[in-house]
Amino acid sequence: MHPWQFFRAGGVDQVLIRTGADIAHLDELDQKLWVALACPTRTLEFDTRTLDLIDTDHDGRIRPPELLAACRWACAQLKDADELVRGGDTLALSALDEADASGAALAGEARRILQLLGRDEADTIALADVVDRSRLLAAMRFNGDGIVTPATAEDAEVRAVVEQIAATQGSVADCNGQPGIDLVRARAFFADARRLDAWHAQALHDDAALPLGADTLPAAEALEKVRVKVDDFFARCRVAAYDPRATPELNPGSDAYRALGAQTLQAQSAAIADLPLAPAWPGRPLPLGAGANPAWAEGLASLRRHVVVPLLGDGSELLEEAQWESLKTRLAASCAWLRSRPSTRLDALEVAPLRRRLAQGAEASVLELIAQDQAMEPHNTRIGELEKLLRFKRDLLRLLHNFVSFQEFYGRKGAVFQAGTLYLDGRSCDLVVQVADATKHAVLAGLAKTYLAYCTCTRQGKTMQIAAAFTAGDVDFLFVGRNGVFYDREGHDWDATITKLIENPTSVGQAFLSPYKKFLRVLEEQVAKRAAASETAAQASLNSLASGVVSASKPGGAMPAVATAAEKLPGRVDVGTVAAIGVALGSISAVLVGVFGKFVDLGPWIPIALCGIVLAISGPSMLIAWLKLRQRSLGPILDASGWAINGRMKVNVRLGASLSQTGHVPASASRLLQDPFKERHGKAWLIGMGVAAVVVLAMAWRFGWADALLPAGLRYEPPVPREPVMMVPVPASAVAAPGTAATSVP
């Protein structure tokens, strides 16, 4: 069993990972002792490329099996697993375990890369040497990605074929970002090329299909291009010859030209191309030049140049219907062959150069280039593995300190989930996490019993949402809309605005003052409301009085009702009301005097009574704060961000004080205490201090605290209680009858 060492932080025992042996035996550690069981690969202050290499299933999350697999693989490539603890982005070739086939392959690839970079004698390789693929690929003709670019082909004819393949089949970017072709595209191109070659070879064995030899193909293409429109023209002429009355209906009417006239026309527009080739009437020949539809001028010129002149030997610009039928007959076989052309992506290419390159072995040359590039694929794979090992050497231990344990967080070194520092309300907050949706995050994060401020941060058109924990200090002036500055881990400054608050106590001391602050706020609000109501009533009275004065100043105007009412003498005051008020004031005074008397009678116990009153007011608030502070933890905040926290990671008062720090004047600084804008309270402070002094002196005299300093005549002497007078009953016989003298009783 591997000897583990643990440290306690956040109320949880956490493992210390200090040596390569700890990493090598990590799979022996019970996962119930891990701090986290999953974390996202984004929104962390960590190299995303390293996280993607660990995330083998590419689901955007890191889990223990993937992390353990990364540790095992890295340890297997090295002679000493302590290399993973040393860190850094360089690796000595001697550190690779060449006794193992995988380690030997990586060592050989590292030497090859150094040789390509011109550092044959170097014995160390850096991450930058492997990551900078552009320099490596510049030194390598074949990079192992199975994609060939035109620059890869040294022969001009082969380069032209590669360009044709990319143009007709589409290109794909190689690992250097250059457009090229792969094996699939090359095979598709040459399959189409062979079909075209076989189709062209078929016509060479049929003399009837090539009446013009090599010029037959362009002639057949020119005829096929205008065949439908020419047949349409001569059919219209035949119908017009059948019945001349149909001639106007066979040609576009004025409505059609009126519609054209309302448009912005071009010679090749579809509206013009839909018109007949030329106006039709009985027996009219087709004009091949002037008088023809301008949209078909090019097609008719090509027909005259490639078909009419070579086959008819006639340079006329008029084509009779009989001549047209003769041309179709002579090129019937050629047109049938043309229509049998296979449908491929190579229609834009000329067949003759394509057939020549096929005959010269262009297909074998291109496929050989691709095969040579694919043969380098193992080297490309090993380059990726070298990059992976170098990244693990640099980053793996840090990830373990933020996953298996939270050593970096509790060591105040900056954990990967800490997005930066928020400066707001005279303090800095270091426990800041990036969130995707503040509303969803707050549902779970509220269970952390932590005061959280959600902020929207903006910088140069970019936006980010964060959740900052205020774990110390006063929170009276934190409210939605307040602005601050957020510095991310790269030192970039963002404008931060509070958008949502989750309120919780930050300390017991803050909870002690909370009831009094709430009472003062309520008192201020009530006073402000009463003052506002009085001001509104006074303003209404003034407005009414002003309106009455204006009305009275007009001819025939009456005196305002307010003035009339003001002139009336006040009525009699109800005696019962006065009596009731007097009784109420007397009762209140009696209660106050009684309470004060009982309070004074406490004597030396008065301070304890005052403490009891304060405790009764602040005690519940302090108790609730103490209970919540005991429950304050980091887990729900991270769980809401996509983590799977395995234990309760407490944030006690001492840690909270280090996560939220207030500003203090440096001890070495000097201060000028004369404030020209300080509040001037006049004699109020002196009067208040005088009253307090009188009360203290009176209490000292009353309870005899100052008897040692006072003469006997000025000391307080409590009144001597009088003895009660005993009433002796007098017998009836002793009572004198009327008119007789009374007998005295001894």
PyMOL commands that set and color helices and strands:
alter all, ss='L'
color gray80, all
select helices_A, chain A and resi 20-24+26-28+31-33+48-54+64-77+83-86+93-95+101-116+127-131+133-139+150-152+156-169+183-204+207-209+213-242+244-250+254-261+270-273+294-312+321-330+332-339+351-359+362-375+377-400+407-410+438-448+508-553+561-567+575-601+603-631+635-639+653-659+684-702+712-714+732-734
alter helices_A, ss='H'
color red, helices_A
select strands_A, chain A and resi 6-9+12-15+36-40+61-62+90-92+124-126+172-173+179-180+286-287+318-319+420-424+427-429+432-435+451-459+462-470+483-488+493-502+644-645+660-662
alter strands_A, ss='S'
color yellow, strands_A
deselect
rebuild
show_as cartoon
